[in-house]
Amino acid sequence: DGYAWVPYAVLAAIGGLGFWFWRASTAHGNRSALIDLIEDEQPLSGDERDLLRDANATFLQPERLENVARSTLSSLRADARTEV
């Protein structure tokens, strides 16, 4: 019987489509919940926004940029020395 695999293939396809629709509806529900949370948030005042920006922007400090540049240059030099 050369076609014994057909019902299994059909069931697998139906299962795959069912899983895909379930994932899509779950993702849509999660996205809707996040949108609702974002809409419920209160906007930050100017001072709160500045404090949050300054606390999270350590990469903008000149000392930090110098350290990053120094370590990048040393890495590039080390790579250049190891290349043959």
PyRosetta script that sets phi, psi and omega in degrees:
from pyrosetta import init, pose_from_sequence

init()
pose = pose_from_sequence("DGYAWVPYAVLAAIGGLGFWFWRASTAHGNRSALIDLIEDEQPLSGDERDLLRDANATFLQPERLENVARSTLSSLRADARTEV")
pose.set_psi(1, 101.5)
pose.set_omega(1, -174.4)
pose.set_phi(2, -78.5)
pose.set_psi(2, -10.6)
pose.set_omega(2, -176.7)
pose.set_phi(3, -111.7)
pose.set_psi(3, 22.9)
pose.set_omega(3, -179.1)
pose.set_phi(4, -68.0)
pose.set_psi(4, -21.7)
pose.set_omega(4, -178.1)
pose.set_phi(5, -79.9)
pose.set_psi(5, -16.8)
pose.set_omega(5, -173.9)
pose.set_phi(6, -59.4)
pose.set_psi(6, -47.5)
pose.set_omega(6, 179.5)
pose.set_phi(7, -61.0)
pose.set_psi(7, -35.0)
pose.set_omega(7, 178.5)
pose.set_phi(8, -67.5)
pose.set_psi(8, -39.1)
pose.set_omega(8, 178.2)
pose.set_phi(9, -65.3)
pose.set_psi(9, -41.3)
pose.set_omega(9, 179.0)
pose.set_phi(10, -64.7)
pose.set_psi(10, -44.3)
pose.set_omega(10, 178.5)
pose.set_phi(11, -64.0)
pose.set_psi(11, -38.8)
pose.set_omega(11, 178.1)
pose.set_phi(12, -64.5)
pose.set_psi(12, -41.0)
pose.set_omega(12, 178.8)
pose.set_phi(13, -64.6)
pose.set_psi(13, -43.5)
pose.set_omega(13, 178.3)
pose.set_phi(14, -63.0)
pose.set_psi(14, -43.5)
pose.set_omega(14, 178.2)
pose.set_phi(15, -63.0)
pose.set_psi(15, -40.9)
pose.set_omega(15, 177.9)
pose.set_phi(16, -63.1)
pose.set_psi(16, -43.3)
pose.set_omega(16, 177.6)
pose.set_phi(17, -65.3)
pose.set_psi(17, -41.6)
pose.set_omega(17, 177.5)
pose.set_phi(18, -60.6)
pose.set_psi(18, -43.1)
pose.set_omega(18, 178.2)
pose.set_phi(19, -63.8)
pose.set_psi(19, -40.9)
pose.set_omega(19, -179.7)
pose.set_phi(20, -62.7)
pose.set_psi(20, -45.1)
pose.set_omega(20, 178.8)
pose.set_phi(21, -65.6)
pose.set_psi(21, -38.0)
pose.set_omega(21, 178.1)
pose.set_phi(22, -62.9)
pose.set_psi(22, -44.3)
pose.set_omega(22, 179.2)
pose.set_phi(23, -63.8)
pose.set_psi(23, -41.3)
pose.set_omega(23, -179.7)
pose.set_phi(24, -63.9)
pose.set_psi(24, -42.7)
pose.set_omega(24, -179.4)
pose.set_phi(25, -69.6)
pose.set_psi(25, -35.9)
pose.set_omega(25, 177.0)
pose.set_phi(26, -65.2)
pose.set_psi(26, -44.1)
pose.set_omega(26, 179.1)
pose.set_phi(27, -62.9)
pose.set_psi(27, -40.0)
pose.set_omega(27, 178.5)
pose.set_phi(28, -63.9)
pose.set_psi(28, -41.6)
pose.set_omega(28, 178.1)
pose.set_phi(29, -63.9)
pose.set_psi(29, -41.9)
pose.set_omega(29, 178.0)
pose.set_phi(30, -63.9)
pose.set_psi(30, -41.6)
pose.set_omega(30, 179.8)
pose.set_phi(31, -64.7)
pose.set_psi(31, -41.1)
pose.set_omega(31, 178.6)
pose.set_phi(32, -63.7)
pose.set_psi(32, -39.7)
pose.set_omega(32, 178.6)
pose.set_phi(33, -64.8)
pose.set_psi(33, -41.0)
pose.set_omega(33, 178.2)
pose.set_phi(34, -65.3)
pose.set_psi(34, -40.0)
pose.set_omega(34, 178.4)
pose.set_phi(35, -63.0)
pose.set_psi(35, -40.7)
pose.set_omega(35, 177.8)
pose.set_phi(36, -62.7)
pose.set_psi(36, -40.5)
pose.set_omega(36, 178.3)
pose.set_phi(37, -64.9)
pose.set_psi(37, -41.3)
pose.set_omega(37, -179.8)
pose.set_phi(38, -65.1)
pose.set_psi(38, -40.1)
pose.set_omega(38, 179.6)
pose.set_phi(39, -66.1)
pose.set_psi(39, -28.0)
pose.set_omega(39, -179.0)
pose.set_phi(40, -82.1)
pose.set_psi(40, -13.0)
pose.set_omega(40, -178.5)
pose.set_phi(41, -69.0)
pose.set_psi(41, 145.6)
pose.set_omega(41, 175.8)
pose.set_phi(42, -89.6)
pose.set_psi(42, 137.9)
pose.set_omega(42, 179.6)
pose.set_phi(43, -66.9)
pose.set_psi(43, 149.7)
pose.set_omega(43, 178.6)
pose.set_phi(44, -77.2)
pose.set_psi(44, 147.8)
pose.set_omega(44, 173.5)
pose.set_phi(45, -76.3)
pose.set_psi(45, 171.3)
pose.set_omega(45, -178.2)
pose.set_phi(46, -61.1)
pose.set_psi(46, -41.3)
pose.set_omega(46, -179.5)
pose.set_phi(47, -67.8)
pose.set_psi(47, -42.0)
pose.set_omega(47, 178.9)
pose.set_phi(48, -63.3)
pose.set_psi(48, -40.1)
pose.set_omega(48, 179.4)
pose.set_phi(49, -63.8)
pose.set_psi(49, -42.9)
pose.set_omega(49, 178.9)
pose.set_phi(50, -65.5)
pose.set_psi(50, -41.3)
pose.set_omega(50, 178.7)
pose.set_phi(51, -63.2)
pose.set_psi(51, -43.3)
pose.set_omega(51, 179.6)
pose.set_phi(52, -65.1)
pose.set_psi(52, -42.8)
pose.set_omega(52, 178.3)
pose.set_phi(53, -61.9)
pose.set_psi(53, -45.2)
pose.set_omega(53, -178.4)
pose.set_phi(54, -67.1)
pose.set_psi(54, -35.4)
pose.set_omega(54, -179.3)
pose.set_phi(55, -70.3)
pose.set_psi(55, -30.8)
pose.set_omega(55, -176.2)
pose.set_phi(56, -99.9)
pose.set_psi(56, 1.8)
pose.set_omega(56, -174.7)
pose.set_phi(57, -110.9)
pose.set_psi(57, 45.3)
pose.set_omega(57, 179.5)
pose.set_phi(58, -66.6)
pose.set_psi(58, -23.3)
pose.set_omega(58, 179.7)
pose.set_phi(59, -69.9)
pose.set_psi(59, -13.7)
pose.set_omega(59, 179.6)
pose.set_phi(60, -85.8)
pose.set_psi(60, -8.4)
pose.set_omega(60, -178.5)
pose.set_phi(61, -73.8)
pose.set_psi(61, 138.4)
pose.set_omega(61, -176.6)
pose.set_phi(62, -58.8)
pose.set_psi(62, -36.3)
pose.set_omega(62, 179.9)
pose.set_phi(63, -62.9)
pose.set_psi(63, -41.0)
pose.set_omega(63, -179.6)
pose.set_phi(64, -64.5)
pose.set_psi(64, -43.1)
pose.set_omega(64, 179.4)
pose.set_phi(65, -63.6)
pose.set_psi(65, -38.9)
pose.set_omega(65, 178.3)
pose.set_phi(66, -63.9)
pose.set_psi(66, -42.4)
pose.set_omega(66, 179.0)
pose.set_phi(67, -63.3)
pose.set_psi(67, -41.6)
pose.set_omega(67, 179.5)
pose.set_phi(68, -64.9)
pose.set_psi(68, -44.4)
pose.set_omega(68, 179.5)
pose.set_phi(69, -63.4)
pose.set_psi(69, -42.1)
pose.set_omega(69, -179.9)
pose.set_phi(70, -63.3)
pose.set_psi(70, -45.8)
pose.set_omega(70, -178.9)
pose.set_phi(71, -68.5)
pose.set_psi(71, -33.7)
pose.set_omega(71, 177.1)
pose.set_phi(72, -65.8)
pose.set_psi(72, -44.7)
pose.set_omega(72, 178.8)
pose.set_phi(73, -63.3)
pose.set_psi(73, -41.5)
pose.set_omega(73, 179.7)
pose.set_phi(74, -65.8)
pose.set_psi(74, -37.8)
pose.set_omega(74, 176.9)
pose.set_phi(75, -64.6)
pose.set_psi(75, -42.6)
pose.set_omega(75, 179.0)
pose.set_phi(76, -64.4)
pose.set_psi(76, -40.3)
pose.set_omega(76, 178.6)
pose.set_phi(77, -65.3)
pose.set_psi(77, -40.8)
pose.set_omega(77, 179.1)
pose.set_phi(78, -64.1)
pose.set_psi(78, -40.4)
pose.set_omega(78, 177.9)
pose.set_phi(79, -64.8)
pose.set_psi(79, -38.7)
pose.set_omega(79, -179.3)
pose.set_phi(80, -66.6)
pose.set_psi(80, -35.6)
pose.set_omega(80, 179.4)
pose.set_phi(81, -69.9)
pose.set_psi(81, -33.7)
pose.set_omega(81, -176.9)
pose.set_phi(82, -82.0)
pose.set_psi(82, -19.5)
pose.set_omega(82, 178.9)
pose.set_phi(83, -73.2)
pose.set_psi(83, 141.8)
pose.set_omega(83, -178.4)
pose.set_phi(84, -112.9)
pose.dump_pdb("model.pdb")
